Amino acid sequence: MGKDGLVRAFTRRGLLYALCLLAKTFVAHTEYSGGHMSSLMKIKPVLGRIYARSKLEVKALWYKGTRRTCCFCNRQASTFLPAGFDVEVLRKYHVVGGGFRDEAKCPYCFSLDRVRLLDLFLEHCTNVSSEAVSVLHIAPEYHVVPRLKSVLKDRYITGDLAAGAADSVVDVTAIPFPDASFDAVICNHVLEHVPDDGLAMRELFRVLKSGGWAVLQVPSSNELPATLEDPTLEDEEERLKKFGQRDHIRLYGRDYLDRLKTAGFQATLFDWKTDPRFGGSENQFGLCENELVHYCTKP
């Protein structure tokens, strides 16, 4: 792009940003002006749409490029945003799925690399799109829910410990469904929060049908031969120092697969870099290059 092109691009970006701020100011002002701004209240929805559109246009200019593609919003960008925790213990053990990543978050819909990996794996490596399977999704990622809901309808059940966060209130150590209820289970970045993760694994295994599968991702380190954990630790700052997050009570090591096998699963690792549908050598979808999918089946 030549000098004139750069000037035009930055001028347009500046104008759009100014319009974005102006619309935001008017919308905010009408919210606090009560009945004295009735005329502005009438155009508030229009200003809101202008603000949203202007913000999107500014982003489109700022991140203009084709180096990355988000599999959720289908927008392209020159780069993704950083995400993750920059904590000493995560750096020390090169923790995958929990440490700081330079390019992890889509600048448009804010999907994370680990959620994009899940979505691509479900699409390309499972039967959720082609068969009438029943799925239990624990602590569901909000980007994934609409896609699975649209395909599976009432065969897709979400569960969370927090009331109102999912279809059902589900304690993963006491899942309120009968044995062999589901063809598939998705439970990502949950087990590191659970005091008795072994019981949780056995419960996930129990509600899975024979021949069914599960995706059970956790933050983990290949440099740790055994999991570091202390379920009795309540001090949040100590948890942060030891496990990398204030609500984590363990940091999984290379023994994670063995733990899953002890619960009854047949557990394997899938390396997305071996499959060109996951973005190829250019990593088009901005996935974490070291993250592997923990794929489990029930005999």
C-alpha positions as CSV (number, residue, x, y, z in Angstrom):
1,M,0.0,0.0,0.0
2,G,1.4,3.4,-1.0
3,K,1.5,6.6,1.0
4,D,-1.8,7.9,-0.3
5,G,-3.4,4.6,0.5
6,L,-2.1,4.6,4.1
7,V,-3.4,8.2,4.6
8,R,-6.9,7.2,3.3
9,A,-6.9,4.1,5.5
10,F,-5.9,5.9,8.7
11,T,-8.3,8.8,7.9
12,R,-11.2,6.4,7.4
13,R,-10.3,4.5,10.5
14,G,-10.2,7.8,12.5
15,L,-13.6,8.9,11.2
16,L,-15.1,5.5,12.0
17,Y,-13.6,5.6,15.5
18,A,-15.0,9.1,16.1
19,L,-18.4,8.0,14.9
20,C,-18.2,4.9,17.1
21,L,-17.4,7.1,20.2
22,L,-20.1,9.6,19.3
23,A,-22.8,7.0,18.9
24,K,-21.7,5.3,22.2
25,T,-21.8,8.7,24.0
26,F,-25.4,9.4,22.8
27,V,-26.5,5.9,23.7
28,A,-25.0,6.2,27.2
29,H,-26.4,9.8,27.6
30,T,-30.0,8.7,26.9
31,E,-29.7,5.9,29.5
32,Y,-29.2,8.5,32.2
33,S,-31.4,11.3,31.0
34,G,-34.8,9.9,31.9
35,G,-37.8,11.5,30.3
36,H,-36.0,14.7,29.4
37,M,-34.4,13.2,26.3
38,S,-37.5,11.7,24.6
39,S,-36.3,12.7,21.1
40,L,-33.0,11.1,21.6
41,M,-34.6,8.0,23.0
42,K,-36.4,7.6,19.7
43,I,-33.1,7.3,17.8
44,K,-31.3,5.4,20.5
45,P,-31.7,2.0,18.7
46,V,-30.4,3.6,15.5
47,L,-27.4,5.0,17.3
48,G,-26.8,1.7,18.9
49,R,-26.6,0.0,15.5
50,I,-24.3,2.7,14.2
51,Y,-22.0,2.2,17.2
52,A,-21.9,-1.6,16.7
53,R,-21.3,-1.3,13.0
54,S,-18.7,1.4,13.4
55,K,-16.8,-0.7,16.0
56,L,-16.9,-3.7,13.6
57,E,-15.6,-1.5,10.7
58,V,-12.8,-0.2,12.8
59,K,-11.8,-3.7,13.7
60,A,-12.0,-4.8,10.1
61,L,-9.5,-2.1,9.2
62,W,-7.2,-2.7,12.2
63,Y,-7.0,-6.5,11.7
64,K,-7.3,-6.5,7.9
65,G,-5.6,-9.6,6.5
66,T,-6.2,-13.3,5.7
67,R,-3.5,-14.9,7.9
68,R,-6.1,-16.2,10.5
69,T,-9.7,-17.4,10.1
70,C,-12.2,-17.9,12.9
71,C,-14.3,-21.1,12.4
72,F,-17.1,-19.5,14.4
73,C,-17.7,-16.1,12.9
74,N,-15.9,-16.9,9.7
75,R,-14.1,-13.6,9.7
76,Q,-10.4,-13.3,8.7
77,A,-7.8,-11.3,10.4
78,S,-4.1,-10.5,10.2
79,T,-3.6,-11.7,13.7
80,F,-5.5,-12.9,16.8
81,L,-5.5,-11.4,20.2
82,P,-3.4,-12.6,23.2
83,A,-5.1,-14.6,26.0
84,G,-4.2,-16.7,29.0
85,F,-2.5,-16.3,32.3
86,D,1.1,-15.2,32.5
87,V,1.9,-16.9,35.8
88,E,5.3,-18.2,36.8
89,V,4.2,-21.8,37.4
90,L,2.6,-22.0,33.9
91,R,5.7,-20.7,32.3
92,K,8.0,-23.0,34.3
93,Y,6.2,-26.2,33.3
94,H,5.1,-24.9,29.8
95,V,1.5,-25.6,30.6
96,V,-0.8,-26.2,27.6
97,G,-4.3,-24.9,27.8
98,G,-3.6,-22.4,30.6
99,G,-0.6,-20.3,29.9
100,F,-0.3,-17.0,28.0
101,R,-0.6,-17.3,24.3
102,D,0.3,-14.5,21.8
103,E,-2.5,-15.3,19.4
104,A,-5.5,-17.1,21.0
105,K,-8.6,-15.0,20.8
106,C,-10.6,-13.9,17.8
107,P,-10.8,-10.1,17.7
108,Y,-14.4,-10.2,16.4
109,C,-16.3,-12.9,18.3
110,F,-13.6,-13.5,21.0
111,S,-13.5,-17.3,20.6
112,L,-10.5,-18.9,22.2
113,D,-8.0,-21.3,20.5
114,R,-9.0,-24.2,22.7
115,V,-12.7,-23.7,21.8
116,R,-11.9,-23.5,18.1
117,L,-10.0,-26.7,18.4
118,L,-13.0,-28.4,20.1
119,D,-15.3,-27.2,17.4
120,L,-13.1,-28.4,14.6
121,F,-12.5,-31.8,16.3
122,L,-16.3,-32.3,16.8
123,E,-16.9,-31.4,13.1
124,H,-14.1,-33.5,11.5
125,C,-13.4,-36.3,14.0
126,T,-16.8,-37.3,15.6
127,N,-20.3,-38.3,14.5
128,V,-22.2,-35.3,16.0
129,S,-23.0,-33.9,12.6
130,S,-24.0,-37.1,10.9
131,E,-25.8,-39.3,13.4
132,A,-28.6,-39.1,15.9
133,V,-26.3,-39.1,18.9
134,S,-27.1,-37.9,22.4
135,V,-24.6,-35.5,24.0
136,L,-24.0,-34.3,27.6
137,H,-21.9,-31.1,27.6
138,I,-20.5,-30.1,31.0
139,A,-19.7,-26.4,31.5
140,P,-20.6,-25.7,27.9
141,E,-18.6,-23.2,25.8
142,Y,-21.1,-20.6,24.6
143,H,-19.6,-20.5,21.1
144,V,-20.2,-24.3,20.6
145,V,-23.7,-24.5,22.1
146,P,-25.7,-23.0,19.2
147,R,-24.1,-25.3,16.7
148,L,-24.7,-28.5,18.6
149,K,-28.2,-27.4,19.6
150,S,-29.2,-26.7,16.0
151,V,-28.1,-30.2,14.9
152,L,-28.9,-32.4,17.9
153,K,-32.1,-30.6,19.2
154,D,-33.3,-32.2,22.4
155,R,-30.6,-34.9,22.2
156,Y,-28.1,-32.2,23.4
157,I,-28.1,-31.6,27.1
158,T,-25.9,-29.0,28.8
159,G,-25.0,-29.2,32.5
160,D,-23.3,-26.8,35.0
161,L,-22.9,-26.6,38.7
162,A,-24.2,-23.0,38.6
163,A,-28.0,-22.8,38.4
164,G,-29.2,-21.1,35.2
165,A,-25.9,-21.6,33.4
166,A,-27.1,-24.6,31.5
167,D,-30.1,-26.9,30.9
168,S,-29.5,-28.8,34.1
169,V,-27.7,-28.3,37.3
170,V,-25.0,-31.0,37.3
171,D,-22.4,-31.8,39.9
172,V,-19.9,-33.8,37.9
173,T,-19.2,-36.0,40.9
174,A,-22.9,-37.0,41.1
175,I,-24.3,-36.7,37.6
176,P,-28.2,-36.9,37.8
177,F,-28.7,-39.2,34.9
178,P,-28.9,-43.0,34.7
179,D,-26.1,-45.3,33.5
180,A,-25.4,-45.3,29.8
181,S,-27.6,-42.3,29.1
182,F,-25.4,-40.6,26.4
183,D,-23.5,-41.4,23.2
184,A,-21.0,-38.7,23.9
185,V,-19.7,-36.5,26.7
186,I,-17.8,-33.2,26.5
187,C,-16.2,-31.9,29.6
188,N,-13.4,-29.4,29.0
189,H,-11.4,-27.5,31.6
190,V,-13.5,-28.7,34.5
191,L,-11.6,-31.5,36.2
192,E,-8.8,-29.2,37.5
193,H,-11.5,-27.5,39.6
194,V,-13.0,-30.7,41.1
195,P,-11.7,-32.0,44.5
196,D,-12.3,-35.6,43.7
197,D,-11.5,-35.8,40.0
198,G,-11.3,-39.6,40.0
199,L,-15.0,-39.7,41.1
200,A,-15.9,-37.2,38.4
201,M,-14.1,-39.3,35.7
202,R,-16.0,-42.4,36.9
203,E,-19.3,-40.6,36.7
204,L,-18.6,-39.4,33.2
205,F,-17.7,-43.0,32.3
206,R,-20.9,-44.3,34.0
207,V,-23.3,-42.1,32.0
208,L,-21.6,-42.9,28.7
209,K,-23.0,-45.7,26.6
210,S,-20.8,-48.6,25.5
211,G,-19.1,-47.6,22.3
212,G,-19.5,-43.9,23.2
213,W,-16.8,-41.2,23.2
214,A,-15.7,-38.3,25.3
215,V,-13.5,-35.2,24.9
216,L,-12.0,-34.3,28.3
217,Q,-9.5,-31.4,28.0
218,V,-7.6,-30.0,30.9
219,P,-4.6,-27.7,31.4
220,S,-1.5,-30.0,31.4
221,S,2.2,-30.2,31.3
222,N,4.4,-32.8,29.5
223,E,7.2,-31.7,31.8
224,L,5.4,-33.0,34.9
225,P,5.7,-36.8,35.2
226,A,2.9,-36.7,37.8
227,T,0.0,-34.3,38.5
228,L,0.5,-31.6,41.2
229,E,-2.5,-31.3,43.4
230,D,-3.8,-30.2,46.7
231,P,-7.7,-30.5,47.0
232,T,-7.5,-29.1,50.6
233,L,-5.8,-25.9,49.6
234,E,-8.2,-23.0,50.0
235,D,-6.0,-19.9,49.8
236,E,-6.6,-18.5,46.4
237,E,-3.2,-16.8,46.1
238,E,-1.4,-20.1,46.9
239,R,-3.6,-21.8,44.3
240,L,-2.5,-19.2,41.8
241,K,1.2,-19.8,42.7
242,K,1.0,-23.6,42.6
243,F,-1.6,-24.3,39.9
244,G,-1.8,-21.2,37.8
245,Q,-5.3,-20.1,38.6
246,R,-7.1,-19.1,41.8
247,D,-9.9,-21.7,41.4
248,H,-7.6,-24.6,40.3
249,I,-6.6,-27.3,42.7
250,R,-4.3,-29.3,40.5
251,L,-2.0,-29.1,37.5
252,Y,-2.1,-32.3,35.4
253,G,1.1,-34.0,34.2
254,R,1.8,-36.8,31.9
255,D,-0.2,-39.2,34.1
256,Y,-3.5,-37.7,33.0
257,L,-4.2,-40.4,30.4
258,D,-3.5,-43.0,33.1
259,R,-6.0,-41.4,35.4
260,L,-8.6,-41.6,32.6
261,K,-7.8,-45.2,32.0
262,T,-8.1,-46.0,35.7
263,A,-11.7,-44.7,35.5
264,G,-12.4,-47.2,32.7
265,F,-11.8,-45.1,29.6
266,Q,-9.7,-46.1,26.6
267,A,-7.8,-42.8,26.2
268,T,-5.8,-41.5,23.3
269,L,-4.2,-38.3,22.1
270,F,-5.1,-36.6,18.8
271,D,-2.5,-34.2,17.3
272,W,-4.4,-31.8,15.1
273,K,-1.3,-30.8,13.2
274,T,-1.4,-34.2,11.4
275,D,-4.8,-33.3,9.8
276,P,-4.9,-30.5,7.1
277,R,-8.5,-29.8,7.9
278,F,-7.3,-28.1,11.1
279,G,-5.5,-25.3,9.3
280,G,-2.4,-26.9,7.9
281,S,1.1,-25.8,8.4
282,E,0.0,-22.1,8.4
283,N,-2.3,-22.7,11.4
284,Q,-5.1,-20.8,9.7
285,F,-7.4,-21.2,12.6
286,G,-4.9,-19.9,15.2
287,L,-4.9,-23.1,17.4
288,C,-2.4,-23.7,20.2
289,E,0.3,-25.7,18.4
290,N,1.1,-27.8,21.5
291,E,-2.5,-28.7,22.5
292,L,-3.6,-32.3,21.9
293,V,-7.1,-33.6,22.1
294,H,-7.8,-36.1,24.9
295,Y,-10.2,-38.4,23.2
296,C,-11.7,-41.2,25.2
297,T,-14.0,-44.1,24.4
298,K,-16.0,-46.6,26.5
299,P,-15.5,-50.3,25.5
